[in-house]
Amino acid sequence: MRVLIIGGSHGGIATARHLKKINPSVEVIIIEQSNVLGYIGSSLNLYLEKYVPTLEVCRTTSPSQLLTEGINVMIHSKVTAVCPESKSITVTMQDGETKIEDTISYDFLVLAMGSSQYQTSFSEEMEDQVTNYKSLSQAKKAAVTLEASQKVIIIGAGLIGFELAETLSQMNKEVILLDRMNRGLFRYFDDEITSILLRDLPANVQLKLNRNVQSVEIDENNHFKGVQLTHDDLIEGDALIYAINPRPNIELVADIVSVNADGTIETNEYMQTSDPFIYAVGDLVSVYFSQSNTPSYIPLVTNAYRTGIIAATNILLDVKIPFPVVQRTIASELFAYYLASTGINEDEAPYYGLSVQSVSKTYEKSALFSLETDFEITIKFVFDQHSKQLLGGQIISNYEKSLELINTLSGLITKQTTLDEMLTMDFYFNPKFSNPLHFFNDLALEGILKVNRR
């Protein structure tokens, strides 16, 4: 059996590796148009912070590593056509001026072309002034631009924008974060959490909300000058970053497989497209989100790996495994705080037809006899106001190890745990490491009491 994988993305690599784990005799070929496999899209921050020596090391694998695992890799190879009728693809390989075109047949095809930085609605001339950094080549150019800039404007005050803003603030750059929403990090956090973060925002970072960019302005030398906001003055800067979620690269197969309204490839729960011999993974697909029963575009590396594993399993095994509901679990470090979120937040719950309540509390002792005098963690639960089923959780802390709590919350949400069950859940106690009543036991009690006081 031969399985072709178009794209050396995280989803494509996960698919390839799992195929070989299930059946080492399967022929697996990854076809990638660049020479980079598994590039980590957020690596620009790591490089600018001197956390890594070069951007080139920011990848999860290499062609040589995959070859040792029995996975064939074709780099600098672009798939130009997919022919489902003959179960084959056309590939163009280029070496300098020499172009070679070939046709390769498949038993199963996996689409893993990943995503690209979101393109704006600006004119082509204005678009040229926007700095993107999702791919390795884009990130290398962005690093040069940002290091030479003193004032940077970032459109998008979500997690991507905030993480870059923190990095630039450490480099003593002036940063302006713009967003059309009325709150930063709105996708993951409610006000109880973001208000704690924003109270210590550095002086060289400005957050401007409820702002829409009307146009990008350039000077007489065709260099970026600033952005004109709707009903506002021109904001001048040296560089412009568009820090919005990427969009799937579906151009190759848009007329071959069914596509959803949001631009993702339509799949069933087994990652199978409208063609039973073609699967799609990673940033190309939407996944079912939390208790909403609604497909959402959530382009996270964790989802890419899981979709790849599911696709590989269902290609080779008779017993099919459906893709599970995801909780959109994330964690980050911003301005000396550690933040994490999972499941549905309170602001978005009405959009999913959910009636929720919430409870939050700040704790200042990690253990009964804690020696850490500056420990602080704020936890928020979002739960169904009738059944008291946990639907979402958020954390902000000054203690890195607190982040692991979000994985526990993700599991509890997936298992549809109620506050009543959390109240009596069995957590360990040791006076050196914990409090007699775990944070989750205590906050569940607060939530139950709040419901009962209604």
C-alpha positions in Angstrom: 0.0 0.0 0.0 1.2 3.5 -0.8 0.1 6.6 1.1 1.0 10.0 -0.3 1.0 13.0 2.1 0.9 16.5 0.5 2.7 18.8 2.9 5.4 18.5 5.6 3.2 20.2 8.2 2.8 19.0 11.8 -0.4 17.1 10.7 1.4 15.5 7.8 4.4 14.4 9.9 2.1 13.0 12.6 0.2 11.0 9.9 3.4 9.6 8.4 4.9 8.5 11.7 1.7 6.9 12.9 1.3 5.0 9.6 4.7 3.5 10.0 4.1 2.6 13.6 1.0 0.7 12.7 2.4 -1.0 9.7 6.2 -0.6 8.9 5.7 -2.2 5.5 3.4 0.6 4.2 5.0 2.9 1.7 4.7 6.5 3.0 5.9 9.5 0.9 5.7 13.1 2.2 5.8 15.7 -0.6 6.9 19.2 0.5 7.4 22.2 -1.8 10.0 23.9 0.5 12.9 22.2 2.3 11.6 22.6 5.8 9.5 20.1 7.7 7.5 20.8 10.8 8.5 24.4 11.3 7.1 25.8 14.5 5.1 28.9 13.5 5.6 30.9 16.7 9.4 30.6 16.5 10.1 34.2 15.7 9.4 35.1 19.4 11.9 32.5 20.5 14.6 33.8 18.1 14.2 37.5 19.0 14.4 36.6 22.7 17.6 34.7 22.0 16.0 31.5 23.3 17.2 29.7 20.2 20.3 30.5 18.1 18.7 30.4 14.7 15.2 30.1 13.2 16.4 27.0 11.2 16.5 24.9 14.4 12.8 25.6 15.1 11.4 22.5 13.6 10.2 19.2 14.9 12.0 17.0 12.5 14.2 16.8 9.3 14.1 14.8 6.1 17.1 12.7 7.3 15.3 11.9 10.5 12.2 10.8 8.7 14.2 8.7 6.3 15.7 6.7 9.2 12.1 6.0 10.2 11.3 4.5 6.8 9.4 7.6 5.6 10.3 8.8 2.1 10.5 12.6 1.7 10.4 14.7 -1.5 11.5 18.3 -0.8 11.4 21.2 -3.3 8.5 19.3 -4.9 5.2 21.0 -5.7 2.0 19.1 -6.3 0.3 20.8 -9.2 -2.7 18.5 -9.8 -4.7 15.8 -8.0 -6.6 13.3 -10.1 -9.0 11.3 -8.0 -10.2 9.2 -11.0 -6.8 7.7 -11.6 -5.7 8.1 -7.9 -2.6 10.0 -8.8 -1.0 13.3 -8.4 1.3 15.4 -10.6 4.5 16.7 -9.0 6.9 19.4 -10.3 10.4 19.2 -9.0 12.8 22.1 -9.7 16.6 22.3 -9.3 17.8 25.7 -10.5 16.6 26.1 -14.1 15.7 22.4 -14.5 12.1 21.4 -14.0 11.0 17.8 -13.9 7.3 16.7 -13.9 6.2 13.3 -12.7 3.0 11.4 -11.9 2.8 9.4 -8.7 -0.1 7.0 -7.9 -1.6 6.4 -4.5 -3.8 4.0 -2.6 -4.7 6.8 -0.1 -3.9 10.5 -0.2 -3.6 12.7 2.9 -3.9 16.5 2.5 -1.7 18.3 4.9 -0.8 21.6 3.2 -1.2 23.6 6.4 -2.2 27.2 6.5 -0.8 30.6 5.6 -0.9 34.0 7.3 -4.2 35.6 6.9 -4.4 38.0 3.9 -6.0 41.3 4.5 -8.6 43.2 2.4 -6.1 45.9 1.7 -4.9 46.8 -1.8 -1.9 45.0 -3.2 0.2 48.1 -2.6 -0.8 48.2 1.0 -0.5 44.5 1.4 3.2 44.7 0.6 3.7 46.8 3.8 2.4 44.0 6.1 5.0 41.8 7.8 4.0 38.2 8.2 6.1 35.5 10.0 4.3 32.1 9.9 6.7 30.3 7.5 10.5 30.1 8.0 11.2 32.4 5.0 8.7 35.0 6.3 10.1 34.8 9.8 13.7 35.4 8.6 12.6 38.6 6.8 10.4 39.7 9.7 13.3 39.4 12.1 15.4 41.8 10.1 12.5 44.2 9.8 11.6 44.1 13.5 15.2 44.4 14.7 15.5 47.6 12.6 12.2 49.1 13.8 11.6 51.1 17.0 7.8 51.5 16.8 5.8 48.4 15.8 2.0 48.3 15.1 0.4 44.9 15.6 -3.1 44.4 14.2 -4.7 41.7 16.4 -4.7 41.6 20.2 -5.2 37.9 20.5 -2.7 35.4 21.7 -0.5 35.7 18.6 -0.4 39.5 18.9 0.2 39.6 22.7 3.0 37.1 22.5 4.9 39.1 19.9 4.1 42.4 21.8 5.8 40.9 24.9 8.9 39.9 22.9 9.2 43.3 21.3 8.7 45.1 24.7 11.6 43.2 26.1 13.7 44.5 23.2 12.7 48.1 24.3 10.5 48.6 21.2 7.4 50.7 21.3 4.4 48.5 20.6 0.8 49.4 19.7 -1.7 46.6 19.8 -4.9 47.2 17.8 -8.1 45.1 17.8 -11.7 45.6 16.6 -13.0 43.7 19.7 -13.6 45.4 23.1 -11.2 43.2 24.9 -7.8 41.6 24.3 -7.4 37.8 24.3 -11.2 37.6 23.9 -11.1 34.1 22.3 -9.6 32.4 25.4 -10.0 34.6 28.5 -12.7 36.6 30.2 -12.3 39.9 32.0 -11.4 38.4 35.4 -8.2 37.0 33.9 -7.3 39.7 31.4 -7.7 42.5 33.9 -5.0 41.0 36.0 -2.7 40.8 33.0 -3.3 44.3 31.9 -2.7 46.0 35.3 1.0 45.3 34.8 1.3 46.0 31.1 4.6 47.7 30.4 4.7 51.4 29.6 6.1 50.7 26.1 3.0 48.6 25.1 -0.3 50.4 24.2 -3.5 48.5 23.8 -6.1 50.2 21.6 -9.5 48.3 21.4 -12.6 48.9 19.4 -10.5 50.0 16.5 -10.8 49.2 12.8 -8.0 49.9 10.4 -9.3 51.9 7.5 -6.1 52.0 5.4 -2.3 51.5 5.4 -0.4 54.6 4.7 2.9 54.8 2.8 5.4 57.7 2.4 6.8 59.2 -0.8 9.5 56.5 -0.9 6.8 53.7 -0.8 7.8 52.8 2.8 5.3 52.0 5.5 4.3 55.2 7.4 1.3 54.1 9.6 -2.3 53.0 9.7 -5.4 55.2 9.5 -8.1 54.1 11.9 -11.8 54.6 11.3 -12.9 57.8 13.2 -9.3 58.3 14.5 -6.0 59.9 13.7 -3.2 58.3 11.8 -1.0 56.1 14.0 2.6 56.2 12.7 5.1 53.3 13.0 8.1 51.6 11.5 6.6 48.2 10.9 3.1 46.6 10.6 2.3 43.1 11.8 -1.0 41.4 11.0 -1.3 38.9 13.9 -4.5 37.2 13.0 -5.2 33.5 12.8 -4.0 31.9 9.5 -6.3 30.4 6.9 -6.1 26.9 5.3 -4.2 26.3 2.0 -6.9 24.6 0.0 -6.4 26.0 -3.5 -5.0 22.8 -4.8 -8.1 20.7 -4.0 -10.9 23.3 -3.7 -12.7 21.8 -6.8 -11.9 18.2 -5.9 -13.3 17.7 -2.4 -16.1 19.4 -0.5 -15.3 22.6 1.3 -17.0 24.2 4.3 -18.3 27.7 4.4 -15.3 28.8 6.6 -12.8 27.7 3.9 -11.8 24.4 5.6 -12.0 21.0 4.0 -15.1 19.1 4.9 -14.3 15.8 6.6 -16.3 13.2 8.6 -15.3 12.2 12.1 -12.7 9.9 10.7 -10.8 12.7 8.9 -12.1 11.3 5.5 -13.1 13.9 2.9 -15.9 13.6 0.3 -13.5 11.3 -1.6 -13.2 8.1 0.5 -9.5 7.7 -0.6 -8.5 11.2 0.4 -8.1 12.4 4.0 -7.4 15.9 5.4 -5.6 16.8 8.6 -4.2 19.7 10.6 -4.9 23.3 9.7 -7.0 22.3 6.7 -9.9 21.1 8.8 -12.4 22.2 11.4 -12.9 20.2 14.6 -15.8 19.9 17.0 -15.4 22.3 19.9 -16.3 21.5 23.5 -19.9 21.1 24.5 -21.1 23.4 21.6 -21.4 20.5 19.1 -20.2 23.1 16.5 -17.2 22.7 14.1 -14.7 25.4 14.7 -11.4 26.3 13.0 -8.8 25.9 15.8 -5.4 25.8 14.2 -3.3 24.4 17.1 -0.3 22.1 16.8 -2.0 19.7 19.3 -5.0 19.4 17.0 -2.7 18.9 14.0 -1.0 15.9 15.7 -4.3 14.4 16.8 -5.9 14.7 13.4 -2.9 13.0 11.8 -3.0 10.1 14.3 -6.7 9.6 13.7 -6.3 9.7 9.9 -3.5 7.2 10.0 -5.4 4.8 12.2 -8.5 4.9 10.1 -6.6 4.4 6.8 -4.9 1.2 8.1 -7.1 -0.4 10.7 -10.6 -2.0 10.4 -11.8 -0.6 13.7 -12.3 3.1 13.0 -11.6 5.8 15.6 -13.6 9.1 15.5 -11.9 12.4 16.2 -12.8 13.5 19.8 -14.3 16.8 20.8 -11.5 19.3 21.6 -11.3 21.8 24.4 -9.1 24.4 22.7 -6.5 24.1 25.5 -3.7 26.6 25.4 -1.0 28.0 27.7 1.2 31.0 27.4 3.6 33.3 29.3 2.9 37.0 29.0 4.5 39.8 31.0 5.7 37.6 33.9 2.3 35.9 34.1 1.4 32.3 33.2 -2.0 32.0 31.5 -4.0 29.0 30.4 -7.5 28.3 29.1 -9.6 25.4 28.1 -13.2 25.0 27.0 -15.8 27.7 26.5 -15.4 31.1 28.0 -18.3 33.1 29.5 -18.4 35.7 26.8 -18.8 33.3 23.9 -21.2 30.9 25.7 -24.4 32.7 24.4 -23.2 32.3 20.8 -23.4 28.6 21.3 -26.8 28.7 23.0 -25.5 27.9 26.4 -26.8 29.4 29.7 -23.8 29.6 32.0 -22.6 30.9 35.3 -19.1 31.4 36.5 -17.1 31.7 39.6 -13.5 32.9 40.1 -11.2 33.1 43.1 -7.6 34.1 43.8 -5.4 31.9 46.0 -2.2 33.1 47.6 -0.8 30.0 49.2 0.3 26.9 47.2 0.7 24.8 50.3 -0.3 24.8 54.0 3.2 25.6 55.1 4.3 27.3 51.9 7.7 29.0 51.7 6.7 30.9 48.6 5.6 34.3 49.8 4.6 35.7 46.4 2.5 32.8 45.1 -0.7 33.9 43.4 -3.1 32.0 41.2 -6.6 33.1 39.9 -8.8 30.3 38.6 -12.2 30.7 36.9 -14.8 28.0 36.2 -17.5 28.4 33.6 -20.4 26.0 34.1 -23.9 25.2 33.0 -26.3 27.1 35.3 -28.8 24.2 35.5 -26.7 21.0 35.5 -23.6 22.6 37.0 -21.5 20.8 34.4 -18.1 22.3 33.9 -17.8 23.9 30.5 -14.6 26.0 30.7 -11.7 26.9 32.9 -9.1 29.7 32.9 -5.9 30.3 35.0 -3.5 33.1 35.6 -0.6 32.7 37.9 2.9 33.9 38.7 4.0 30.3 39.1 4.9 28.3 36.0 4.0 24.8 37.4 0.4 26.0 37.9 -0.1 25.6 34.1 -0.4 21.9 34.5 -3.7 22.4 36.2 -5.3 23.3 32.8 -4.7 19.8 31.5 -6.7 18.4 34.4 -9.5 20.9 33.8 -9.5 19.9 30.1 -10.0 16.2 31.0 -12.7 17.1 33.5 -14.6 19.1 30.9 -14.3 16.3 28.4 -15.7 13.8 30.9 -18.6 16.2 31.5 -17.8 16.6 35.2 -20.2 18.6 37.4 -19.3 20.9 40.2 -20.9 18.4 42.6 -18.5 15.7 41.5 -15.5 18.1 41.7 -16.4 19.1 45.2 -15.7 15.6 46.5 -13.0 14.6 44.0 -10.0 12.9 45.5 -6.8 15.0 45.4 -3.7 14.4 47.5 -2.7 16.4 50.5 0.8 17.0 51.8 1.4 20.1 53.9 4.7 20.7 52.1 3.1 20.6 48.6 -0.6 21.5 48.9 -3.5 22.8 50.9 -6.0 20.5 52.8 -8.7 21.5 50.2 -7.5 21.5 46.6 -8.1 24.6 44.6 -10.7 22.7 42.4 -12.6 21.4 45.5 -12.8 24.8 47.0 -13.8 26.6 43.8 -16.4 24.0 43.0 -17.9 24.7 46.4 -18.0 28.4 45.7 -19.8 27.7 42.4 -22.4 25.4 44.1 -23.1 28.0 46.7 -23.5 30.7 44.1 -26.1 28.5 42.2 -27.9 27.9 45.5 -28.1 31.6 46.3 -30.0 32.3 43.1 
